[in-house]
Amino acid sequence: YSTIRANSGVVKNEREVIYNIGTGIEISVNEIFKRIAKILGTKIKPKHGPAIPGELMRSALDCSRIKKLGWRLTVNLDKGLRETVQYFQSKD
């Protein structure tokens, strides 16, 4: 929902600018893994290998540019993860 609304706002704006779409809250890849595992109801453990140079360890997007076009987050991360998991489970 939030992403669709953001894309609509960018298309209407018609400028060649990069817009970040996200929560704006820093989160680690490991935390996202834990949340998805919880949604799936699994106790699977992550497999860690050696760090790859330039690999993303955590992420926090600055969404101020897209917010200037009127975009606001409408689905929080946990709900978005649940809906994404449900979508892929329905494709099986």
KAKA-V899981 format. One record per residue. N is the residue number from 1. RES is the residue in one small letter. SS is DSSP state (H for helix, E for strand, C for the rest). OMEGA is omega in degrees with one decimal (999 if undefined). BURIAL is I if it has 24 or more other ideal C-beta (glycine too) atoms within 12 Angstrom, else O. Layout:
BEGIN
N & RES & SS & OMEGA & BURIAL
N & RES & SS & OMEGA & BURIAL
END
This chain:
BEGIN
1 & y & C & -178.6 & O
2 & s & H & -178.6 & I
3 & t & H & 178.9 & O
4 & i & H & 179.2 & O
5 & r & H & 179.1 & O
6 & a & H & 179.6 & I
7 & n & H & 177.9 & O
8 & s & H & 179.2 & O
9 & g & H & 179.7 & I
10 & v & H & 179.5 & I
11 & v & H & 179.0 & O
12 & k & H & -178.9 & O
13 & n & H & 174.9 & O
14 & e & C & 175.0 & O
15 & r & C & 178.3 & O
16 & e & C & -177.8 & O
17 & v & C & 176.9 & O
18 & i & C & 178.4 & O
19 & y & C & 174.3 & I
20 & n & C & 177.5 & O
21 & i & C & -178.9 & I
22 & g & C & -177.9 & I
23 & t & C & -175.0 & I
24 & g & C & 179.9 & O
25 & i & C & -179.6 & O
26 & e & C & 177.8 & O
27 & i & E & -179.2 & I
28 & s & E & 175.7 & O
29 & v & H & 178.8 & O
30 & n & H & 179.0 & O
31 & e & H & 176.7 & O
32 & i & H & 176.5 & I
33 & f & H & -179.2 & O
34 & k & H & -178.6 & O
35 & r & H & 178.1 & O
36 & i & H & 177.6 & I
37 & a & H & 178.8 & O
38 & k & H & 178.6 & O
39 & i & H & -179.6 & I
40 & l & H & -179.3 & O
41 & g & C & -178.5 & O
42 & t & C & 176.7 & O
43 & k & C & 179.4 & O
44 & i & C & 179.8 & O
45 & k & C & 178.2 & O
46 & p & C & 174.9 & O
47 & k & C & -178.5 & O
48 & h & C & 175.0 & O
49 & g & C & 178.1 & O
50 & p & C & 179.4 & O
51 & a & C & 177.3 & O
52 & i & C & 179.7 & O
53 & p & C & 179.2 & O
54 & g & C & -178.0 & O
55 & e & C & 179.5 & O
56 & l & C & 178.5 & O
57 & m & C & 178.4 & O
58 & r & E & -175.6 & O
59 & s & E & 171.9 & O
60 & a & C & -177.4 & O
61 & l & C & 173.6 & O
62 & d & C & -175.5 & O
63 & c & C & -174.7 & I
64 & s & H & -177.9 & O
65 & r & H & -179.2 & O
66 & i & H & 178.8 & I
67 & k & H & 177.2 & O
68 & k & C & 176.6 & O
69 & l & C & 177.9 & O
70 & g & C & 179.9 & O
71 & w & C & 174.2 & I
72 & r & C & 177.0 & O
73 & l & C & 179.9 & O
74 & t & C & 178.6 & O
75 & v & C & -179.9 & O
76 & n & C & -174.2 & O
77 & l & H & -177.3 & I
78 & d & H & 178.3 & O
79 & k & H & 178.6 & O
80 & g & H & 176.7 & I
81 & l & H & 178.3 & I
82 & r & H & -179.0 & O
83 & e & H & 178.1 & O
84 & t & H & 177.5 & O
85 & v & H & 179.3 & O
86 & q & H & 179.4 & O
87 & y & H & -178.0 & O
88 & f & H & 176.3 & O
89 & q & H & 179.8 & O
90 & s & H & -180.0 & O
91 & k & C & -179.4 & O
92 & d & C & 999 & O
END
